[in-house]
Amino acid sequence: MSKRQEIRERRQRERARNRIIVILLIVAGAFLVVFALVLPSINRANAAKNAGMQITPAAPRTSTARQDGLHLGDPNALVKIDVWEDFQCSSCLNYTQTIEPQVIKDFVDTGKVYYAYHFFPLIDQGNPSGESHQAANAAMCANAQGRFWDYHDILFANWLGENVGSFTDTRLTAMAQSIKLDMNKFTACFQANQYKAQIDQDEAAGSAKGVQGTPSVFVNGTILTPGYIPSYDNIAQAVNTALAGK
């Protein structure tokens, strides 16, 4: 073999080796891109798995207000507060834990306000089998046993995040067990999605009133701070104004 031919073959081998290296780099890069895209889903699945059936009990309710389905307080009160919420919504969690208890203590327990909860499963984006809808479905089945507010509280006590498995069917059932519902009745109700029409009606009514985000709080039919979570002071001012007849 001549020296020139030997050099040519060596160069061909080097080019072939370089092509293989480039192909391997491309494959590795594609793998990293796919892994980066899939990793959030893996993390969400692991979060739900790790949560398992560790159901956190809700703090006991201290309110003395009358509970009537999705309502609290005296139906003859001069002021009515209507709240549209999504159980998956992080802002709703904040409102429920930091603002609602004081509103109930100061205005509902004292007979000044009639308080109503309404469903607005915004985060599901129309998916009727999403976690927001299923949480609402389960809450209505608890309501059928006179336990809506207990179930409302345990849902928020077990919030893990949006669309991360907080409210899978298995966890929703475990929450029902944890508050000692009649599980035969609950399961039959939940599997039949018995209250879908009422949940849909709530959402439609909210949309008709201008609800675009959650929580949306109305005092005597007027929305407060649209697009923002109303503070306790916002609500108290609106309630006191209504009580004063202004």
N, C-alpha and C positions, 0 to 999 in steps of 0.2 A: 504494500500500500504506500502510495506516495505521501510525502509530507503535506502537500496541498490537500489531498483527499482526507487525510487524518484530521487536519484543522477544520475542514468543512463539516465532517461528521461530528466533531466535538462541539462545534457551534450549533448544529442541529439539535444535539442532545441538550445543550444549554437552553435553547429556545423552547424545547418541549418541556423541560423542567420548569422554566419560568411560567409557561402557560398553565401548568398544573398548579403552581403556587398561586397564580392569579385566581384560578377557578376555586381553589380552596379558600382563599380570602373572601371571595364573593359569597360562597356558601356560608362561611362563618358569619359574615356580616348580615346575610339574610336571616340566619338563625337568631342572631342577637336582636334584630328588629322584631321578629315574630315573638321571641321570648318577652321583649319589653311590652308588646301589645297584649300578650296573654297573662303576664304577671299580675295585673290588677284583678283579673277574674279569679286567678288562683288564690290571691290574698283574700278576696271576698268569700270564696268557698271555704277557705281555712278558718276565717273568722266565724262563719256560721257553724262550722264543724266544732271548733274549739268552744263555742258558746254552749254547744250541746243542749242539754235539757236543764241547764243551770238557770232556773227561773228565780229572779230576784223579787222578793215580796215587796208590795207597795207599802208606803207609810200609811198608817191608819188615818182615815178621814176624821177630822175634828169638827166638821161642819154640822150644825144642828138643823140645816134647812131640809125641808121636805123634798124627797126624791120622787119624781114622777116620770118614769121613762128617761128620756134624754133632757128632762127639765129639772131645775132646782128652784125651790122657793115657793112663794105665794103667787098663784096665777092671777090674783087680783091686785098685785103690786102696780104702782103707778108707772114704773119704768121696766122695760124689757131689754135685756141684752141677748143678742143672737151672735153666736160665734161659729164661723165655718172653719173647720180644721181638717188636716190630714195627719193620721197617726204616724206616718213616716217622716213628717216635716220637722227639721231641726229647730226652726223658729217656733213651731207649735210646742215642742218640748220645752223650750225656754219660757214661752208664755205660760204654759201649764204649771211649771214648777216655781216660777218666780213672781208672776203677776196674778194669775187666777185665784190662788188661795186667799190673797188679801182682799181681792174684789168680793169674793164669796163671804168672807168674814165680815167685812164692813157694810155690805149692801144687800147680800142675799139672806144671810142669817138674821139680819135685822128687819126683814120684811119689806125692804124698799125696792128690791129688784127681783124680777122673774128671769131666770137664766136658762138659755137653751143652747144645746150643742147641735151642730149640723155637719154632715159629712161633705167633704170636698176633696176626693182622692186625686189630687193634682199630679203627684209625682208619678203615678202609673201612666200618665199621658194616654188615657183612654183604654189601656189594657185591662179588661175586666177580670183577669186572673192574677193581676199584680198584687204586691204585698199591701198596698194601701187599700185596695178593694177588699182583700181577704181579711184584713184587720177590721174593717168596717163591718163586714159580714159576720165575723166572730163577735164583735161588740153588740150587734143587734141580736144575736142568738143569746148572749148573756142578758141583754135587756128583756128578752122573752121570759127569763126567770127572775126578773126584777133586780138584776145586778149590773146594769149598764155602767154606773159610775165606778164600781169596784174593778170592772174589767178595763174601763178607760184608764184607771190609775195604774194597773199592772202592765198595760201595754206601754205606757210611757216609761215605767220603771225598768222595762226590758228593751228599750230602744238601743240599738247598736250602731245605727247609721242608716243612710238611705240606700235601699236596694242591696243590702249585704246579708240578707237572711234573717233579719230581726223577726219577721212575721211570716215565716214558713208555716205551712199547715200544721206540721208537727209541733212547732213551738206554740202556735196559737192554741192548739189542743192542750198542750202541757200547762199553759197559763190558765185555761178553763179548769183543769184539774186542781191547780194550786189554790184556787178560790172556792173549790168544792162545789162546782156546779153539778147538776144532774147530767152526767156525761152521755147517757143514752139520748136524752133530749137534745143536748148541745150538738152531738155528732150528727144526728139526723137533720137538724136545722142547718148546720154549717155545710154539710155535704150537698144539701138541696139548694144552697144559696137563697134561702127563703125570703130574704128581705132586699134582694137586688133592686126591685122596683122603687122601694123607699129611698135607698141610697142614691139611685139615679135621680130621683125627684129632688132630693136635697141638693145635689150638684147642679141640676138645672135651675133650681130656685136661686142658688147662690150666683150663678152666671147671670141670671136675669137682673139681679140686684147690683151687678158690677163687680162681683168677687173675681179677682184675677190671681191672687196669691193667698197663702195661708200663714198665720191665722188672720182672718178678717173679722173685725169686731164691729157690731152695729149697736147703737143705743137708740131705742125707739125708732128704728128704721133707718137711721143715718150712720153711714160708715165713718169710722174714725181713722185718721192718718192712713189713707189708702196707699198701699205699697210699702208700708212700714208697720212694725209691731207697735201698737199703742202702749204707752207706759201706763203704770197705775194712775199717775196724775192725770193723763189724758182721759182715762175712763172715769175717774172720780169727778173731774170737772164737768164732763158731759152728763153724768148721772145727777149731780147736784143742780145743774142748770135745768134739767128736765123736771126734777122734783120741785124746783122753784117756779115752774110754769113759764120759764123764759123761752 
